[in-house]
C-alpha cells in the first residue's frame, strides 16, 4: 500500500513539491504509479469504485472488461500488492474494494503544494 510503503520512513518527498526527489522515494512512488499505468487496471479501479457498495467480485469484472478471469485476477493481484485495492475472500469468490487512503496519497504526491488546499475532497 502506498500509505504503508511510503510511511516506513519520514514523509516522502513529492515529485512536484519543489524539492529534489530522493531516489528511495522515487522508487517507491514509481511502483505504485506503475500499477496504475495500465488501462485495464485503471478500468478495474473505475469499475470497482462505481459499483453499489463500492466492492466487486471478480466474476462481475470479467464481462465489462472483456478479459478472462485469470487475466482479471492477475491485474487485481498487482493492484492489491500496490495497496490500491483490498481483497476479501468469501467462499470461492474474491471481492475487491478501493483503498481510498492510497488513492488520496497518490493524489497528494502529484498535487503541487499550492493547489492542495483547493483540491476537492
N, C-alpha and C positions, 0 to 999 in steps of 0.2 A: 504494500500500500504506500502510495507516495507520502502520505502523512507519517506513517511509521518509518518508511525508508528515509525520508528527509528529517525525521525527528531524532535520529540516532546521534546527531551532533548538534551544534548550535544551529540557529535558524539559517536555512540555506540562502545563498545569495540568489537574486533574481536576475535572469539574463537582461532584463530591462530596468534594473534597479539603479543603474548609474555607476555601479562598482564593477570591477572585473570579476568575472565568474570563476571561482576556484574549480580546478579540474574535477575534484571529487563530487562537488555539487552538480557540475555539468553532466557527469556520467550517470548520476542517479536520476536527474531530471530527464535526461535523454532516454533512459529505459522506460519511463512512464509514457513519454511522448511517442516512443517507438510503438508501444502497444496501441496507442490511439491512431497511429499513422496508417491505418488500413481501412479502406472504405467499408468492408464488411463489418469490422469491429465498431466503427462509428455508427453504422446502421443498427447493429445489435444494441448498443447503448441507447440509441434513439427508440428502438422498439421496446426495450425493457422499461425505459422511463415513461413511455406513453401508455403502457398497459394499466388497466384498472388495478389498483392496489400496489402499483409500482414494482411488481415482480412478474417474471415469466418463466414458464417451464421450457426446457429445450424443445420439447415436442411442439410448442407453439411458435417457435422461431424458424423452423426449417422452411415452411411454405413461403412466408413473406420474403425470405432471402433467396429462395430457390437453390439452397445448398443442402447437402446431405447432413444427417445428424452427426456423423463423425467430424465433418468439417466445422459445423457449428460448435461442437464440443471443444475442438482444438482452439478456435478463436476465443471461446469463453474461458478456457484454461489460461490463455495469455492475459486476458483482461483481469482474471482473478489473481494471478500472480503479480500483476502490476498494482493490485489493490483498488481497481476501478469498479469491480463488482464483487458481491459476496455470494456464496453458494450455500444452499440449504437442501440436503438430500431428504426426500420423502418417498419412501418405498423404492421403486425402481427409477423414479424421475428426480432430476435435479432442478431446483428453482433458483433463479438469479435475480438479484436486486442491485441497484446502483449504490455506491458508497458516496454520498454527497460530499463528505468532508474531503475526499480525494479530488473530486472534480473542482471543488472550491479552491483547494490548494494549488491545483494546476492553473486555474484562472488567476489566482493571486500572483503566481510566479510570472505570468505573462502580461499582467496589467501594470503599466507604468505607475509608480507610487503616486504621482499627482492625480491620477484618474481613479485610484482605488476607492476613494470616498464617494465618488459619483456613480460607481457601478451599481446596477440594480441587483437586489437580492433575489 
